[in-house]
């Protein structure tokens, strides 16, 4: 493994701005600091001195049916357990306790549909919906421990479904709506899901996609899947299979309106979320109950300085990714926040929809991805300029390194230089935010996620010696367990150890990102060191895309790389060798893109396809992606001494030049 990330450091922090960011720092505005929940830097030292006491203080903010007997069980690393002996229920913490405390009338979700439909759902209403649906799931034979698949768009039912699963102790396996039905099938198969909750059709930018019919096309022979629950969202007709398929509204209408929350062990699985790794097979990240909720609630409260009684919080992610799990659903609801939930894209019906939403609901905290900020930047300041954004008081960023230019735009145009920005680094695996400014304490530098959250311990390690680096670039690691950490890879404990705990031993979590530590101790996350690409904040493995491409009948071999991209952070570039002497044309390109859309999802389609007579390989047959990156970027090739056949790269360089000439 090399620290060479898919995005070279110079690209992530482009030239002129790299100099700027070394000098330009931003203090928390005085007014913000004074009122912030955390404004004393001593919190870092206190948490560092006794991390368990810090996390206990956070866990105590939740309601437990039974208190834990042990804070951290580290008898068998890396299989850590937190708050063992304790029992709680996540849906109780997210709903019942707010209602019991008299906050049932508070809006939990301001849902807004693509065509302007609105639904304000209070905590009391959400609880009622969740109880009914939890009863309905039980009626359908779902028991504690059964895996339930969820493949839904951004509609309130997705939140209801997740919480209903949590209420009865059925771990959910949510698949992002942008994934294809094939990808859903694969994830249902790996997790042996018993029931799948999906929708008749989904709205996207004024069009509708027939979701249920697509699911039917691929799901037919999956023996473990006994039931499909269909939410009638758009009312589009779809096929229902007798004995397997039921409508959400019908099963909830007849279900018991009361469903008491199941007291669950702190380590009871809350969910599985498949994410991409180095190989084509996605990894089933497993999160459990007590530690996860502790981590997401604490980070959500302090990183966003949340005032549940007055803030309107909006995380503009999709529920199907971990950001949605932790910061649309579990963190905000555990904290009793009022959130906005937006069904659609940032440019439909028009490019000011986000700002219209901020104005309409008086959003005070906005959390989104740099790719969206870059898109808004490209569309221009006139769009946000049309709306009153003065309600905003805090801005957040997540999913990929934010380039200083986008950071400054976010700060100036969206935040009117008034709102602190929290650039939050974390992963599906970490469950909650790990490296981030605290808005009332930390001086920020555009492009740096700054310091670990209190109670989190990060280091940059030298790639060859493994020693901690005080200043410079290396491998990012987390050196102590934290409550919301993944517990294992579902059904693949060996792979769990191999992926994260082989390099530096069972007590040091290998993140998979390269990072730099500057002379002030600030952390700059640069990008992945493995074969994971990040397209518009969507995490994909090159191997996954390659195996989809080779499924196309004309393709013999494919190699995929992530190339730096102005808009999406990284874009997928595929080098493709066709069968025999077939020549690639526009039609082949479209065919390949369609195959990828079908196997994974549209968001994984390669942006560029480069025809390759052969691929550059080492003598042992390993594809040299480093050279492919140089070729795609038109850079001088790095070390080619290990190359089996040097002529291969010449053909590719020629091909790229020819394509560029055509584009120009
Ligand atoms: C990248 C998303 C730089 C990183 C929450 C990580 C970031 C991967 C940041 C995880 C950030 C996420 N700065 N890089 N603020 N946030 N990343 O699992 O490479 O979808 O390893 O979780 O996104 O992506 P995942």
Boltz pocket constraint, residues with backbone or C-beta under 6 A from the ligand:
constraints:
  - pocket:
      binder: B
      contacts: [[A, 275], [A, 321], [A, 322], [A, 323], [A, 397], [A, 398], [A, 399], [A, 400], [A, 401], [A, 402], [A, 423], [A, 424], [A, 425], [A, 426], [A, 427], [A, 428], [A, 429], [A, 435], [A, 449], [A, 511], [A, 512], [A, 513], [A, 525], [A, 526], [A, 527], [A, 528], [A, 534], [A, 537], [A, 538], [A, 539]]
      max_distance: 6.0
